[in-house]
Amino acid sequence: MKIVRRLVRAGERGMASGALAEALGVSPAGMSFHLGQLEQAGIVRSERQSRSIVYRADYEALGGLIRFLTEDCCSDNPRIRACCK
């Protein structure tokens, strides 16, 4: 969650994976793993810029996930629906 928050705050300029790792106190290898998983899930996207890979939040995908969680996912379970209000 911290990675996605950082990328949302970074906006369209995004952040290089090394800068993210340093900012969050994670090893570069660990950050690469997590970013790869988030990219595979469609939550972030990457772009090579010179020698760095810059990651950005995919706002459309995040919006779709939030809509699903608040409208569809919670609607059939009264225990979960209570937390969505």
PyMOL Python script that loads the backbone (N, CA, C, O; Angstrom):
from pymol import cmd

cmd.read_pdbstr("""\
ATOM      1  N   MET A   1       0.816  -1.188   0.000  1.00  0.00           N
ATOM      2  CA  MET A   1       0.000   0.000   0.000  1.00  0.00           C
ATOM      3  C   MET A   1       0.868   1.263   0.000  1.00  0.00           C
ATOM      4  O   MET A   1       0.519   2.262  -0.629  1.00  0.00           O
ATOM      5  N   LYS A   2       1.995   1.209   0.708  1.00  0.00           N
ATOM      6  CA  LYS A   2       2.869   2.380   0.769  1.00  0.00           C
ATOM      7  C   LYS A   2       3.428   2.733  -0.609  1.00  0.00           C
ATOM      8  O   LYS A   2       3.611   3.906  -0.933  1.00  0.00           O
ATOM      9  N   ILE A   3       3.693   1.714  -1.405  1.00  0.00           N
ATOM     10  CA  ILE A   3       4.226   1.963  -2.751  1.00  0.00           C
ATOM     11  C   ILE A   3       3.186   2.699  -3.586  1.00  0.00           C
ATOM     12  O   ILE A   3       3.500   3.690  -4.245  1.00  0.00           O
ATOM     13  N   VAL A   4       1.960   2.218  -3.556  1.00  0.00           N
ATOM     14  CA  VAL A   4       0.896   2.851  -4.343  1.00  0.00           C
ATOM     15  C   VAL A   4       0.662   4.278  -3.860  1.00  0.00           C
ATOM     16  O   VAL A   4       0.478   5.181  -4.676  1.00  0.00           O
ATOM     17  N   ARG A   5       0.665   4.493  -2.554  1.00  0.00           N
ATOM     18  CA  ARG A   5       0.488   5.855  -2.021  1.00  0.00           C
ATOM     19  C   ARG A   5       1.574   6.782  -2.538  1.00  0.00           C
ATOM     20  O   ARG A   5       1.286   7.899  -2.968  1.00  0.00           O
ATOM     21  N   ARG A   6       2.822   6.327  -2.499  1.00  0.00           N
ATOM     22  CA  ARG A   6       3.934   7.151  -2.997  1.00  0.00           C
ATOM     23  C   ARG A   6       3.752   7.488  -4.471  1.00  0.00           C
ATOM     24  O   ARG A   6       3.972   8.625  -4.891  1.00  0.00           O
ATOM     25  N   LEU A   7       3.351   6.495  -5.248  1.00  0.00           N
ATOM     26  CA  LEU A   7       3.188   6.732  -6.683  1.00  0.00           C
ATOM     27  C   LEU A   7       2.019   7.650  -6.971  1.00  0.00           C
ATOM     28  O   LEU A   7       2.093   8.466  -7.890  1.00  0.00           O
ATOM     29  N   VAL A   8       0.950   7.539  -6.218  1.00  0.00           N
ATOM     30  CA  VAL A   8      -0.184   8.457  -6.396  1.00  0.00           C
ATOM     31  C   VAL A   8       0.266   9.873  -6.080  1.00  0.00           C
ATOM     32  O   VAL A   8      -0.059  10.803  -6.818  1.00  0.00           O
ATOM     33  N   ARG A   9       1.005  10.047  -5.003  1.00  0.00           N
ATOM     34  CA  ARG A   9       1.497  11.384  -4.632  1.00  0.00           C
ATOM     35  C   ARG A   9       2.491  11.931  -5.654  1.00  0.00           C
ATOM     36  O   ARG A   9       2.553  13.141  -5.872  1.00  0.00           O
ATOM     37  N   ALA A  10       3.266  11.048  -6.280  1.00  0.00           N
ATOM     38  CA  ALA A  10       4.263  11.482  -7.271  1.00  0.00           C
ATOM     39  C   ALA A  10       3.597  11.997  -8.540  1.00  0.00           C
ATOM     40  O   ALA A  10       4.198  12.768  -9.287  1.00  0.00           O
ATOM     41  N   GLY A  11       2.367  11.578  -8.786  1.00  0.00           N
ATOM     42  CA  GLY A  11       1.645  12.049  -9.961  1.00  0.00           C
ATOM     43  C   GLY A  11       2.223  11.504 -11.248  1.00  0.00           C
ATOM     44  O   GLY A  11       2.825  10.430 -11.271  1.00  0.00           O
ATOM     45  N   GLU A  12       2.034  12.250 -12.308  1.00  0.00           N
ATOM     46  CA  GLU A  12       2.457  11.791 -13.637  1.00  0.00           C
ATOM     47  C   GLU A  12       3.970  11.728 -13.802  1.00  0.00           C
ATOM     48  O   GLU A  12       4.458  11.044 -14.701  1.00  0.00           O
ATOM     49  N   ARG A  13       4.714  12.418 -12.965  1.00  0.00           N
ATOM     50  CA  ARG A  13       6.175  12.327 -13.091  1.00  0.00           C
ATOM     51  C   ARG A  13       6.680  10.973 -12.620  1.00  0.00           C
ATOM     52  O   ARG A  13       7.751  10.535 -13.038  1.00  0.00           O
ATOM     53  N   GLY A  14       5.912  10.292 -11.741  1.00  0.00           N
ATOM     54  CA  GLY A  14       6.279   8.966 -11.269  1.00  0.00           C
ATOM     55  C   GLY A  14       7.534   8.980 -10.417  1.00  0.00           C
ATOM     56  O   GLY A  14       8.020  10.037 -10.013  1.00  0.00           O
ATOM     57  N   MET A  15       8.045   7.804 -10.154  1.00  0.00           N
ATOM     58  CA  MET A  15       9.274   7.663  -9.369  1.00  0.00           C
ATOM     59  C   MET A  15      10.072   6.481  -9.897  1.00  0.00           C
ATOM     60  O   MET A  15       9.508   5.460 -10.293  1.00  0.00           O
ATOM     61  N   ALA A  16      11.378   6.631  -9.896  1.00  0.00           N
ATOM     62  CA  ALA A  16      12.260   5.520 -10.261  1.00  0.00           C
ATOM     63  C   ALA A  16      12.218   4.485  -9.151  1.00  0.00           C
ATOM     64  O   ALA A  16      12.027   4.821  -7.982  1.00  0.00           O
ATOM     65  N   SER A  17      12.397   3.232  -9.521  1.00  0.00           N
ATOM     66  CA  SER A  17      12.324   2.161  -8.525  1.00  0.00           C
ATOM     67  C   SER A  17      13.365   2.346  -7.427  1.00  0.00           C
ATOM     68  O   SER A  17      13.084   2.049  -6.266  1.00  0.00           O
ATOM     69  N   GLY A  18      14.547   2.823  -7.761  1.00  0.00           N
ATOM     70  CA  GLY A  18      15.583   3.056  -6.757  1.00  0.00           C
ATOM     71  C   GLY A  18      15.182   4.125  -5.759  1.00  0.00           C
ATOM     72  O   GLY A  18      15.436   3.993  -4.561  1.00  0.00           O
ATOM     73  N   ALA A  19      14.558   5.181  -6.249  1.00  0.00           N
ATOM     74  CA  ALA A  19      14.091   6.253  -5.365  1.00  0.00           C
ATOM     75  C   ALA A  19      12.976   5.749  -4.456  1.00  0.00           C
ATOM     76  O   ALA A  19      12.919   6.107  -3.280  1.00  0.00           O
ATOM     77  N   LEU A  20      12.093   4.919  -4.999  1.00  0.00           N
ATOM     78  CA  LEU A  20      11.030   4.330  -4.179  1.00  0.00           C
ATOM     79  C   LEU A  20      11.617   3.446  -3.092  1.00  0.00           C
ATOM     80  O   LEU A  20      11.207   3.518  -1.934  1.00  0.00           O
ATOM     81  N   ALA A  21      12.574   2.615  -3.467  1.00  0.00           N
ATOM     82  CA  ALA A  21      13.208   1.711  -2.498  1.00  0.00           C
ATOM     83  C   ALA A  21      13.855   2.506  -1.373  1.00  0.00           C
ATOM     84  O   ALA A  21      13.696   2.170  -0.200  1.00  0.00           O
ATOM     85  N   GLU A  22      14.577   3.549  -1.725  1.00  0.00           N
ATOM     86  CA  GLU A  22      15.244   4.377  -0.719  1.00  0.00           C
ATOM     87  C   GLU A  22      14.234   5.080   0.183  1.00  0.00           C
ATOM     88  O   GLU A  22      14.400   5.112   1.403  1.00  0.00           O
ATOM     89  N   ALA A  23      13.198   5.637  -0.414  1.00  0.00           N
ATOM     90  CA  ALA A  23      12.193   6.378   0.351  1.00  0.00           C
ATOM     91  C   ALA A  23      11.447   5.482   1.332  1.00  0.00           C
ATOM     92  O   ALA A  23      11.056   5.931   2.409  1.00  0.00           O
ATOM     93  N   LEU A  24      11.250   4.224   0.967  1.00  0.00           N
ATOM     94  CA  LEU A  24      10.474   3.326   1.813  1.00  0.00           C
ATOM     95  C   LEU A  24      11.340   2.366   2.623  1.00  0.00           C
ATOM     96  O   LEU A  24      10.818   1.532   3.363  1.00  0.00           O
ATOM     97  N   GLY A  25      12.644   2.479   2.489  1.00  0.00           N
ATOM     98  CA  GLY A  25      13.542   1.643   3.276  1.00  0.00           C
ATOM     99  C   GLY A  25      13.482   0.170   2.902  1.00  0.00           C
ATOM    100  O   GLY A  25      13.552  -0.707   3.762  1.00  0.00           O
ATOM    101  N   VAL A  26      13.351  -0.087   1.605  1.00  0.00           N
ATOM    102  CA  VAL A  26      13.252  -1.454   1.092  1.00  0.00           C
ATOM    103  C   VAL A  26      14.466  -1.705   0.202  1.00  0.00           C
ATOM    104  O   VAL A  26      14.978  -0.778  -0.425  1.00  0.00           O
ATOM    105  N   SER A  27      14.925  -2.938   0.144  1.00  0.00           N
ATOM    106  CA  SER A  27      16.048  -3.250  -0.740  1.00  0.00           C
ATOM    107  C   SER A  27      15.605  -3.058  -2.196  1.00  0.00           C
ATOM    108  O   SER A  27      14.431  -3.241  -2.518  1.00  0.00           O
ATOM    109  N   PRO A  28      16.536  -2.693  -3.066  1.00  0.00           N
ATOM    110  CA  PRO A  28      16.177  -2.535  -4.479  1.00  0.00           C
ATOM    111  C   PRO A  28      15.573  -3.809  -5.074  1.00  0.00           C
ATOM    112  O   PRO A  28      14.637  -3.734  -5.870  1.00  0.00           O
ATOM    113  N   ALA A  29      16.097  -4.973  -4.698  1.00  0.00           N
ATOM    114  CA  ALA A  29      15.551  -6.231  -5.214  1.00  0.00           C
ATOM    115  C   ALA A  29      14.124  -6.447  -4.719  1.00  0.00           C
ATOM    116  O   ALA A  29      13.257  -6.875  -5.481  1.00  0.00           O
ATOM    117  N   GLY A  30      13.886  -6.151  -3.449  1.00  0.00           N
ATOM    118  CA  GLY A  30      12.536  -6.282  -2.895  1.00  0.00           C
ATOM    119  C   GLY A  30      11.566  -5.329  -3.572  1.00  0.00           C
ATOM    120  O   GLY A  30      10.429  -5.697  -3.866  1.00  0.00           O
ATOM    121  N   MET A  31      12.015  -4.103  -3.820  1.00  0.00           N
ATOM    122  CA  MET A  31      11.157  -3.123  -4.478  1.00  0.00           C
ATOM    123  C   MET A  31      10.836  -3.570  -5.900  1.00  0.00           C
ATOM    124  O   MET A  31       9.694  -3.451  -6.344  1.00  0.00           O
ATOM    125  N   SER A  32      11.827  -4.078  -6.613  1.00  0.00           N
ATOM    126  CA  SER A  32      11.590  -4.558  -7.972  1.00  0.00           C
ATOM    127  C   SER A  32      10.553  -5.674  -7.990  1.00  0.00           C
ATOM    128  O   SER A  32       9.687  -5.712  -8.864  1.00  0.00           O
ATOM    129  N   PHE A  33      10.647  -6.579  -7.024  1.00  0.00           N
ATOM    130  CA  PHE A  33       9.674  -7.665  -6.934  1.00  0.00           C
ATOM    131  C   PHE A  33       8.267  -7.099  -6.749  1.00  0.00           C
ATOM    132  O   PHE A  33       7.351  -7.465  -7.485  1.00  0.00           O
ATOM    133  N   HIS A  34       8.089  -6.211  -5.774  1.00  0.00           N
ATOM    134  CA  HIS A  34       6.767  -5.667  -5.472  1.00  0.00           C
ATOM    135  C   HIS A  34       6.219  -4.836  -6.633  1.00  0.00           C
ATOM    136  O   HIS A  34       5.033  -4.921  -6.954  1.00  0.00           O
ATOM    137  N   LEU A  35       7.071  -4.044  -7.253  1.00  0.00           N
ATOM    138  CA  LEU A  35       6.631  -3.252  -8.395  1.00  0.00           C
ATOM    139  C   LEU A  35       6.215  -4.152  -9.560  1.00  0.00           C
ATOM    140  O   LEU A  35       5.245  -3.861 -10.260  1.00  0.00           O
ATOM    141  N   GLY A  36       6.946  -5.234  -9.760  1.00  0.00           N
ATOM    142  CA  GLY A  36       6.587  -6.187 -10.800  1.00  0.00           C
ATOM    143  C   GLY A  36       5.213  -6.796 -10.561  1.00  0.00           C
ATOM    144  O   GLY A  36       4.427  -6.970 -11.493  1.00  0.00           O
ATOM    145  N   GLN A  37       4.931  -7.118  -9.299  1.00  0.00           N
ATOM    146  CA  GLN A  37       3.630  -7.681  -8.956  1.00  0.00           C
ATOM    147  C   GLN A  37       2.515  -6.653  -9.170  1.00  0.00           C
ATOM    148  O   GLN A  37       1.451  -6.985  -9.694  1.00  0.00           O
ATOM    149  N   LEU A  38       2.762  -5.417  -8.765  1.00  0.00           N
ATOM    150  CA  LEU A  38       1.764  -4.359  -8.944  1.00  0.00           C
ATOM    151  C   LEU A  38       1.535  -4.067 -10.426  1.00  0.00           C
ATOM    152  O   LEU A  38       0.413  -3.792 -10.849  1.00  0.00           O
ATOM    153  N   GLU A  39       2.610  -4.129 -11.203  1.00  0.00           N
ATOM    154  CA  GLU A  39       2.465  -3.902 -12.643  1.00  0.00           C
ATOM    155  C   GLU A  39       1.686  -5.053 -13.287  1.00  0.00           C
ATOM    156  O   GLU A  39       0.832  -4.826 -14.143  1.00  0.00           O
ATOM    157  N   GLN A  40       1.980  -6.271 -12.877  1.00  0.00           N
ATOM    158  CA  GLN A  40       1.254  -7.423 -13.411  1.00  0.00           C
ATOM    159  C   GLN A  40      -0.232  -7.348 -13.051  1.00  0.00           C
ATOM    160  O   GLN A  40      -1.084  -7.776 -13.830  1.00  0.00           O
ATOM    161  N   ALA A  41      -0.536  -6.809 -11.880  1.00  0.00           N
ATOM    162  CA  ALA A  41      -1.928  -6.645 -11.459  1.00  0.00           C
ATOM    163  C   ALA A  41      -2.604  -5.474 -12.165  1.00  0.00           C
ATOM    164  O   ALA A  41      -3.824  -5.328 -12.087  1.00  0.00           O
ATOM    165  N   GLY A  42      -1.829  -4.643 -12.851  1.00  0.00           N
ATOM    166  CA  GLY A  42      -2.394  -3.530 -13.599  1.00  0.00           C
ATOM    167  C   GLY A  42      -2.589  -2.264 -12.780  1.00  0.00           C
ATOM    168  O   GLY A  42      -3.277  -1.344 -13.220  1.00  0.00           O
ATOM    169  N   ILE A  43      -1.997  -2.206 -11.606  1.00  0.00           N
ATOM    170  CA  ILE A  43      -2.179  -1.050 -10.722  1.00  0.00           C
ATOM    171  C   ILE A  43      -1.140   0.035 -10.988  1.00  0.00           C
ATOM    172  O   ILE A  43      -1.401   1.218 -10.773  1.00  0.00           O
ATOM    173  N   VAL A  44       0.030  -0.369 -11.453  1.00  0.00           N
ATOM    174  CA  VAL A  44       1.073   0.596 -11.818  1.00  0.00           C
ATOM    175  C   VAL A  44       1.551   0.277 -13.231  1.00  0.00           C
ATOM    176  O   VAL A  44       1.342  -0.822 -13.744  1.00  0.00           O
ATOM    177  N   ARG A  45       2.190   1.258 -13.838  1.00  0.00           N
ATOM    178  CA  ARG A  45       2.790   1.054 -15.156  1.00  0.00           C
ATOM    179  C   ARG A  45       4.212   1.599 -15.121  1.00  0.00           C
ATOM    180  O   ARG A  45       4.541   2.457 -14.302  1.00  0.00           O
ATOM    181  N   SER A  46       5.036   1.099 -16.005  1.00  0.00           N
ATOM    182  CA  SER A  46       6.437   1.503 -15.993  1.00  0.00           C
ATOM    183  C   SER A  46       6.864   2.020 -17.358  1.00  0.00           C
ATOM    184  O   SER A  46       6.252   1.737 -18.388  1.00  0.00           O
ATOM    185  N   GLU A  47       7.948   2.793 -17.314  1.00  0.00           N
ATOM    186  CA  GLU A  47       8.530   3.338 -18.541  1.00  0.00           C
ATOM    187  C   GLU A  47      10.026   3.489 -18.317  1.00  0.00           C
ATOM    188  O   GLU A  47      10.459   4.050 -17.311  1.00  0.00           O
ATOM    189  N   ARG A  48      10.804   2.989 -19.254  1.00  0.00           N
ATOM    190  CA  ARG A  48      12.252   3.154 -19.155  1.00  0.00           C
ATOM    191  C   ARG A  48      12.615   4.576 -19.548  1.00  0.00           C
ATOM    192  O   ARG A  48      12.201   5.073 -20.595  1.00  0.00           O
ATOM    193  N   GLN A  49      13.395   5.220 -18.690  1.00  0.00           N
ATOM    194  CA  GLN A  49      13.915   6.554 -18.968  1.00  0.00           C
ATOM    195  C   GLN A  49      15.411   6.509 -18.731  1.00  0.00           C
ATOM    196  O   GLN A  49      15.876   6.506 -17.591  1.00  0.00           O
ATOM    197  N   SER A  50      16.149   6.474 -19.811  1.00  0.00           N
ATOM    198  CA  SER A  50      17.592   6.370 -19.743  1.00  0.00           C
ATOM    199  C   SER A  50      17.970   5.074 -19.023  1.00  0.00           C
ATOM    200  O   SER A  50      17.654   3.989 -19.509  1.00  0.00           O
ATOM    201  N   ARG A  51      18.635   5.171 -17.879  1.00  0.00           N
ATOM    202  CA  ARG A  51      19.068   3.979 -17.155  1.00  0.00           C
ATOM    203  C   ARG A  51      18.104   3.571 -16.049  1.00  0.00           C
ATOM    204  O   ARG A  51      18.348   2.585 -15.353  1.00  0.00           O
ATOM    205  N   SER A  52      17.031   4.299 -15.879  1.00  0.00           N
ATOM    206  CA  SER A  52      16.077   4.031 -14.806  1.00  0.00           C
ATOM    207  C   SER A  52      14.753   3.535 -15.369  1.00  0.00           C
ATOM    208  O   SER A  52      14.417   3.777 -16.528  1.00  0.00           O
ATOM    209  N   ILE A  53      14.015   2.839 -14.524  1.00  0.00           N
ATOM    210  CA  ILE A  53      12.639   2.492 -14.844  1.00  0.00           C
ATOM    211  C   ILE A  53      11.765   3.321 -13.910  1.00  0.00           C
ATOM    212  O   ILE A  53      11.858   3.212 -12.687  1.00  0.00           O
ATOM    213  N   VAL A  54      10.920   4.144 -14.508  1.00  0.00           N
ATOM    214  CA  VAL A  54      10.048   5.029 -13.747  1.00  0.00           C
ATOM    215  C   VAL A  54       8.670   4.386 -13.677  1.00  0.00           C
ATOM    216  O   VAL A  54       8.131   3.927 -14.684  1.00  0.00           O
ATOM    217  N   TYR A  55       8.115   4.360 -12.479  1.00  0.00           N
ATOM    218  CA  TYR A  55       6.801   3.763 -12.251  1.00  0.00           C
ATOM    219  C   TYR A  55       5.795   4.859 -11.947  1.00  0.00           C
ATOM    220  O   TYR A  55       6.108   5.856 -11.297  1.00  0.00           O
ATOM    221  N   ARG A  56       4.573   4.647 -12.435  1.00  0.00           N
ATOM    222  CA  ARG A  56       3.471   5.577 -12.196  1.00  0.00           C
ATOM    223  C   ARG A  56       2.240   4.775 -11.799  1.00  0.00           C
ATOM    224  O   ARG A  56       2.046   3.647 -12.252  1.00  0.00           O
ATOM    225  N   ALA A  57       1.413   5.370 -10.949  1.00  0.00           N
ATOM    226  CA  ALA A  57       0.141   4.756 -10.612  1.00  0.00           C
ATOM    227  C   ALA A  57      -0.753   4.805 -11.842  1.00  0.00           C
ATOM    228  O   ALA A  57      -0.746   5.791 -12.579  1.00  0.00           O
ATOM    229  N   ASP A  58      -1.515   3.756 -12.064  1.00  0.00           N
ATOM    230  CA  ASP A  58      -2.497   3.738 -13.150  1.00  0.00           C
ATOM    231  C   ASP A  58      -3.824   4.168 -12.527  1.00  0.00           C
ATOM    232  O   ASP A  58      -4.529   3.357 -11.926  1.00  0.00           O
ATOM    233  N   TYR A  59      -4.156   5.445 -12.676  1.00  0.00           N
ATOM    234  CA  TYR A  59      -5.325   6.021 -12.008  1.00  0.00           C
ATOM    235  C   TYR A  59      -6.633   5.393 -12.482  1.00  0.00           C
ATOM    236  O   TYR A  59      -7.561   5.220 -11.691  1.00  0.00           O
ATOM    237  N   GLU A  60      -6.709   5.058 -13.748  1.00  0.00           N
ATOM    238  CA  GLU A  60      -7.928   4.431 -14.260  1.00  0.00           C
ATOM    239  C   GLU A  60      -8.141   3.064 -13.602  1.00  0.00           C
ATOM    240  O   GLU A  60      -9.256   2.731 -13.200  1.00  0.00           O
ATOM    241  N   ALA A  61      -7.084   2.290 -13.497  1.00  0.00           N
ATOM    242  CA  ALA A  61      -7.193   0.970 -12.856  1.00  0.00           C
ATOM    243  C   ALA A  61      -7.509   1.107 -11.369  1.00  0.00           C
ATOM    244  O   ALA A  61      -8.326   0.355 -10.838  1.00  0.00           O
ATOM    245  N   LEU A  62      -6.874   2.052 -10.702  1.00  0.00           N
ATOM    246  CA  LEU A  62      -7.159   2.266  -9.280  1.00  0.00           C
ATOM    247  C   LEU A  62      -8.604   2.706  -9.076  1.00  0.00           C
ATOM    248  O   LEU A  62      -9.263   2.257  -8.139  1.00  0.00           O
ATOM    249  N   GLY A  63      -9.098   3.577  -9.943  1.00  0.00           N
ATOM    250  CA  GLY A  63     -10.487   4.013  -9.857  1.00  0.00           C
ATOM    251  C   GLY A  63     -11.444   2.847 -10.039  1.00  0.00           C
ATOM    252  O   GLY A  63     -12.444   2.739  -9.328  1.00  0.00           O
ATOM    253  N   GLY A  64     -11.137   1.970 -10.997  1.00  0.00           N
ATOM    254  CA  GLY A  64     -11.965   0.790 -11.214  1.00  0.00           C
ATOM    255  C   GLY A  64     -11.951  -0.141 -10.012  1.00  0.00           C
ATOM    256  O   GLY A  64     -12.983  -0.707  -9.650  1.00  0.00           O
ATOM    257  N   LEU A  65     -10.802  -0.300  -9.403  1.00  0.00           N
ATOM    258  CA  LEU A  65     -10.693  -1.143  -8.207  1.00  0.00           C
ATOM    259  C   LEU A  65     -11.495  -0.558  -7.057  1.00  0.00           C
ATOM    260  O   LEU A  65     -12.197  -1.286  -6.355  1.00  0.00           O
ATOM    261  N   ILE A  66     -11.400   0.741  -6.859  1.00  0.00           N
ATOM    262  CA  ILE A  66     -12.153   1.396  -5.781  1.00  0.00           C
ATOM    263  C   ILE A  66     -13.655   1.272  -6.030  1.00  0.00           C
ATOM    264  O   ILE A  66     -14.419   0.977  -5.111  1.00  0.00           O
ATOM    265  N   ARG A  67     -14.074   1.498  -7.278  1.00  0.00           N
ATOM    266  CA  ARG A  67     -15.499   1.330  -7.605  1.00  0.00           C
ATOM    267  C   ARG A  67     -15.967  -0.092  -7.333  1.00  0.00           C
ATOM    268  O   ARG A  67     -17.036  -0.294  -6.756  1.00  0.00           O
ATOM    269  N   PHE A  68     -15.183  -1.071  -7.740  1.00  0.00           N
ATOM    270  CA  PHE A  68     -15.550  -2.458  -7.498  1.00  0.00           C
ATOM    271  C   PHE A  68     -15.676  -2.723  -6.003  1.00  0.00           C
ATOM    272  O   PHE A  68     -16.655  -3.322  -5.556  1.00  0.00           O
ATOM    273  N   LEU A  69     -14.706  -2.285  -5.245  1.00  0.00           N
ATOM    274  CA  LEU A  69     -14.727  -2.556  -3.807  1.00  0.00           C
ATOM    275  C   LEU A  69     -15.894  -1.876  -3.107  1.00  0.00           C
ATOM    276  O   LEU A  69     -16.478  -2.449  -2.188  1.00  0.00           O
ATOM    277  N   THR A  70     -16.238  -0.678  -3.523  1.00  0.00           N
ATOM    278  CA  THR A  70     -17.306   0.045  -2.828  1.00  0.00           C
ATOM    279  C   THR A  70     -18.696  -0.258  -3.366  1.00  0.00           C
ATOM    280  O   THR A  70     -19.671  -0.158  -2.621  1.00  0.00           O
ATOM    281  N   GLU A  71     -18.814  -0.627  -4.639  1.00  0.00           N
ATOM    282  CA  GLU A  71     -20.137  -0.850  -5.219  1.00  0.00           C
ATOM    283  C   GLU A  71     -20.501  -2.324  -5.338  1.00  0.00           C
ATOM    284  O   GLU A  71     -21.613  -2.711  -4.979  1.00  0.00           O
ATOM    285  N   ASP A  72     -19.607  -3.135  -5.826  1.00  0.00           N
ATOM    286  CA  ASP A  72     -19.925  -4.528  -6.126  1.00  0.00           C
ATOM    287  C   ASP A  72     -19.499  -5.490  -5.034  1.00  0.00           C
ATOM    288  O   ASP A  72     -20.290  -6.323  -4.591  1.00  0.00           O
ATOM    289  N   CYS A  73     -18.291  -5.385  -4.611  1.00  0.00           N
ATOM    290  CA  CYS A  73     -17.732  -6.341  -3.667  1.00  0.00           C
ATOM    291  C   CYS A  73     -18.475  -6.333  -2.341  1.00  0.00           C
ATOM    292  O   CYS A  73     -18.772  -7.396  -1.794  1.00  0.00           O
ATOM    293  N   CYS A  74     -18.771  -5.186  -1.831  1.00  0.00           N
ATOM    294  CA  CYS A  74     -19.363  -5.066  -0.501  1.00  0.00           C
ATOM    295  C   CYS A  74     -20.866  -5.267  -0.478  1.00  0.00           C
ATOM    296  O   CYS A  74     -21.433  -5.447   0.600  1.00  0.00           O
ATOM    297  N   SER A  75     -21.524  -5.242  -1.604  1.00  0.00           N
ATOM    298  CA  SER A  75     -22.984  -5.196  -1.615  1.00  0.00           C
ATOM    299  C   SER A  75     -23.664  -6.454  -1.099  1.00  0.00           C
ATOM    300  O   SER A  75     -24.787  -6.366  -0.601  1.00  0.00           O
ATOM    301  N   ASP A  76     -23.045  -7.607  -1.193  1.00  0.00           N
ATOM    302  CA  ASP A  76     -23.706  -8.845  -0.797  1.00  0.00           C
ATOM    303  C   ASP A  76     -23.321  -9.350   0.588  1.00  0.00           C
ATOM    304  O   ASP A  76     -23.862 -10.358   1.041  1.00  0.00           O
ATOM    305  N   ASN A  77     -22.437  -8.700   1.244  1.00  0.00           N
ATOM    306  CA  ASN A  77     -21.995  -9.171   2.547  1.00  0.00           C
ATOM    307  C   ASN A  77     -22.244  -8.082   3.584  1.00  0.00           C
ATOM    308  O   ASN A  77     -21.557  -7.061   3.576  1.00  0.00           O
ATOM    309  N   PRO A  78     -23.203  -8.276   4.465  1.00  0.00           N
ATOM    310  CA  PRO A  78     -23.546  -7.223   5.431  1.00  0.00           C
ATOM    311  C   PRO A  78     -22.385  -6.845   6.355  1.00  0.00           C
ATOM    312  O   PRO A  78     -22.296  -5.696   6.788  1.00  0.00           O
ATOM    313  N   ARG A  79     -21.505  -7.783   6.658  1.00  0.00           N
ATOM    314  CA  ARG A  79     -20.360  -7.463   7.522  1.00  0.00           C
ATOM    315  C   ARG A  79     -19.387  -6.528   6.816  1.00  0.00           C
ATOM    316  O   ARG A  79     -18.830  -5.624   7.438  1.00  0.00           O
ATOM    317  N   ILE A  80     -19.186  -6.742   5.538  1.00  0.00           N
ATOM    318  CA  ILE A  80     -18.270  -5.884   4.784  1.00  0.00           C
ATOM    319  C   ILE A  80     -18.948  -4.578   4.411  1.00  0.00           C
ATOM    320  O   ILE A  80     -18.328  -3.516   4.460  1.00  0.00           O
ATOM    321  N   ARG A  81     -20.214  -4.651   4.038  1.00  0.00           N
ATOM    322  CA  ARG A  81     -20.960  -3.450   3.639  1.00  0.00           C
ATOM    323  C   ARG A  81     -20.928  -2.397   4.738  1.00  0.00           C
ATOM    324  O   ARG A  81     -20.886  -1.202   4.447  1.00  0.00           O
ATOM    325  N   ALA A  82     -20.946  -2.823   5.995  1.00  0.00           N
ATOM    326  CA  ALA A  82     -20.944  -1.878   7.120  1.00  0.00           C
ATOM    327  C   ALA A  82     -19.682  -1.028   7.120  1.00  0.00           C
ATOM    328  O   ALA A  82     -19.722   0.133   7.529  1.00  0.00           O
ATOM    329  N   CYS A  83     -18.564  -1.583   6.668  1.00  0.00           N
ATOM    330  CA  CYS A  83     -17.317  -0.807   6.677  1.00  0.00           C
ATOM    331  C   CYS A  83     -17.229   0.131   5.498  1.00  0.00           C
ATOM    332  O   CYS A  83     -16.397   1.038   5.513  1.00  0.00           O
ATOM    333  N   CYS A  84     -18.036  -0.041   4.490  1.00  0.00           N
ATOM    334  CA  CYS A  84     -17.968   0.785   3.277  1.00  0.00           C
ATOM    335  C   CYS A  84     -18.805   2.058   3.386  1.00  0.00           C
ATOM    336  O   CYS A  84     -18.773   2.896   2.485  1.00  0.00           O
ATOM    337  N   LYS A  85     -19.536   2.208   4.455  1.00  0.00           N
ATOM    338  CA  LYS A  85     -20.401   3.387   4.585  1.00  0.00           C
ATOM    339  C   LYS A  85     -19.708   4.484   5.326  1.00  0.00           C
ATOM    340  O   LYS A  85     -20.285   5.552   5.529  1.00  0.00           O
TER     341      LYS A  85
END
""", "prot")
cmd.dss("prot")
cmd.show_as("cartoon", "prot")
cmd.util.cbc("prot")
cmd.orient("prot")
